[in-house]
Structure formats: structure tokens, C-alpha cells
Amino acid sequence: MKMAITSFTQEFTTSIAPSRMFKGLILESHNLIPKIAPQGIESIVFVEGDGGVGSIKQTNFANGGHLKWLKHKTDAIDAEKLVCKYSLIESDIAFEKIESVVYEVKFETSSDGGCVCKMTSEYHVKAGVELKEEDIKQGKDRAMGLYKVVEEYLLANPEAYA
């Protein structure tokens, strides 16, 4: 039996320039996010590499959540095109339905000079398992919450990542 792939796409629009969102959310996330969202994320550390392709980043969540940590591997990063592709490779909890998750995030300039952030999540589901949107809703909501926090920080700090 073949493993199924379930894809979800979400979009987020902001008045922040795409290059600043890319820097804050992708290139500098390990420095910025624990600083501006300490109630959710304790730290983000590189366990391998320095942010380039092949780097592995571990996100350590603040106490109280059902997840303690996640590891993501950077598969591709293009600072000119403002695209990043990465995979969820490990977590402190076993995923019952998922083999792996591949994410692609693109930051595109919108007509008002801000940006449209497009995120595609590709869930590689274990054979014989069906994945429903509500199974991943919490993760999607958390990701969107993070985008909002970064957006608010960049709006309040126009010199940051300019």
C-alpha cells in the first residue's frame, strides 16, 4: 500500500515588505521568535549547520503544551526569490498518522508594497490512514499565530530587518 500525500495551502497578507517577513520568519527566526513569543517558544537552536541547506533546527516549546520540541531540516532556501522549503523530521511525540511533513513558504510582493505569504504543507501520511484538516488544524493555527506576532513586531519596529 502506497503512502498518501495530503496538501494544504494557506495565505497570509501583510503590509510588511516581503524581504523583512522572510528575514524575520525564516533567516532570523531562531533569534526573533523566542524573543517575541516566549510564552509559546522557549528557544530555537541549530543542532546542525548554520541556516543553510541541510541545517537542522530544533524548536523548544514553552512548558504546558503537548509538544516539547520539533526538529526541521532546511531542504532549500533562496534569499533572492524569498522561498524556503523545509521538512519536519523529528518530534518528542510519535505521529500516529504522519510519516513526514514538507513545507514550502514563499513571500511575494503585493500590489500595495506589502506581501503575500504562501505556505504549502505536504503531509506524507502513513499507508491506510486518512488525514483530515481538523487533524492538523492546531498546527496550522499556531503557524498563522506566529506570522501575526512577527508582523506585529515588524510593524512596531520599522528598522528591524529593513
C-alpha positions in Angstrom: 0.0 0.0 0.0 1.4 3.4 -1.0 1.8 6.3 1.3 -0.7 9.1 0.6 0.2 12.8 0.4 -2.3 15.4 1.7 -1.5 19.0 0.8 -2.9 22.2 2.4 -2.2 25.8 1.3 -2.7 28.9 3.3 -2.1 32.5 2.6 -1.4 35.5 4.8 -1.2 39.1 3.6 0.6 41.9 5.4 1.7 45.5 4.7 5.3 44.4 5.7 7.7 44.1 2.8 8.4 40.5 1.7 12.2 40.8 2.4 11.5 41.8 6.0 9.0 39.0 6.6 11.5 36.5 5.0 14.3 37.7 7.3 12.1 37.7 10.4 10.3 34.4 9.9 13.0 32.4 8.1 16.5 33.7 8.3 16.4 35.2 11.8 13.6 33.1 13.3 16.0 31.5 15.8 16.8 34.9 17.3 13.5 36.7 16.8 10.7 34.3 17.7 11.8 33.2 21.2 12.3 36.9 22.0 8.8 38.0 20.8 6.8 34.8 21.6 8.4 33.4 24.8 5.1 32.2 26.1 5.0 29.7 23.2 8.6 29.1 22.2 11.4 28.8 24.6 14.3 28.6 22.1 15.2 27.7 18.6 18.7 26.3 18.2 20.7 24.8 15.3 21.7 21.2 16.1 23.4 21.0 12.7 24.6 23.7 10.3 24.1 27.5 10.4 20.8 28.0 8.5 21.8 26.9 5.0 20.5 23.9 3.1 20.9 20.7 5.2 20.8 22.7 8.5 18.7 21.2 11.3 16.9 23.5 13.7 15.3 22.4 17.0 12.3 24.4 18.3 11.8 24.0 22.0 8.3 24.9 23.2 7.5 26.6 26.5 6.1 24.3 29.2 2.5 23.3 29.2 1.9 22.3 25.6 1.5 18.7 24.3 4.7 19.2 22.3 8.1 19.7 23.9 10.3 20.0 20.8 10.4 19.6 17.0 13.2 19.4 14.5 13.1 20.8 11.0 15.7 20.3 8.2 16.2 23.1 5.6 15.8 21.5 2.2 16.1 24.6 0.0 16.5 28.3 0.7 16.6 31.1 -1.9 17.1 34.6 -0.3 16.7 36.3 -3.7 13.3 34.7 -4.5 12.3 34.7 -0.8 11.4 31.0 -0.8 12.2 28.4 1.8 11.5 24.6 1.8 11.9 22.6 4.9 10.8 19.3 6.5 9.6 18.2 9.9 12.0 15.3 10.6 11.5 14.6 14.3 9.5 15.4 17.4 9.2 14.3 21.1 5.8 12.8 20.3 5.3 10.0 17.8 3.0 10.9 15.0 0.3 8.3 14.6 -0.8 9.2 11.1 2.2 11.1 9.6 5.5 9.9 8.2 6.8 13.4 7.4 5.7 16.9 6.6 7.3 19.1 3.9 6.7 22.9 4.0 7.3 25.5 1.3 7.0 29.2 2.2 7.0 31.9 -0.4 6.9 35.7 0.2 5.6 37.6 -2.8 5.3 41.4 -3.2 1.6 42.5 -3.2 0.3 45.5 -5.2 0.4 47.7 -2.1 4.1 47.1 -1.5 3.4 44.6 1.3 3.5 40.9 0.8 1.5 37.8 0.4 3.0 34.8 2.2 2.0 31.5 0.7 2.6 28.3 2.7 2.1 24.9 1.4 2.2 21.9 3.8 2.6 18.5 2.3 1.7 15.7 4.8 3.1 12.3 3.9 0.6 10.1 5.6 1.2 6.5 6.7 -0.3 3.8 4.5 -4.0 3.2 5.1 -4.5 6.3 7.1 -6.7 9.3 6.2 -5.7 12.7 7.4 -8.5 15.3 7.9 -8.0 19.0 8.1 -9.1 19.1 11.7 -6.2 16.7 12.5 -3.7 19.4 11.6 -5.8 22.5 12.5 -3.9 23.2 15.7 -0.5 23.3 13.8 -1.9 25.5 11.1 -3.4 27.9 13.6 -0.2 28.0 15.5 1.8 28.8 12.3 -0.6 31.6 11.4 -0.4 33.0 15.0 3.4 33.1 14.6 3.1 35.1 11.4 0.9 37.6 13.2 3.3 38.0 16.1 6.2 38.6 13.6 4.1 41.0 11.6 3.2 43.0 14.8 6.8 43.1 15.8 8.0 44.4 12.4 5.2 47.0 12.3 6.2 48.3 15.7 9.9 48.2 14.8 10.3 49.6 11.3 14.1 49.5 11.4 14.2 45.7 12.2 15.4 43.6 9.3 15.0 46.6 6.9 
